[in-house]
Amino acid sequence: MCDVKKYEAIFEEIMRLQPDDTMQLVLEAETEEQKSFYEMVGDFLLQSKQRQVIEGNLF
């Protein structure tokens, strides 16, 4: 069984990443798999921010 608290902490840390942070992770990724993962994380965070803007009628 996995340590749910550990992954919740990882999730919270990821949610605090800024666009520059995800770009740095992509650029410094050691493997294509890591690069792809960090790109997906960046896309997820961008989509989350877009959703907030749309829901808040901030555009």
Protein Blocks (a to p, Z undefined) as FASTA:
>chain_A
ZZfklmmmmmmmmmmpcfklmmmmmmmpcbfklmmmmmmmmmmmmmmmmmmmmmnopZZ
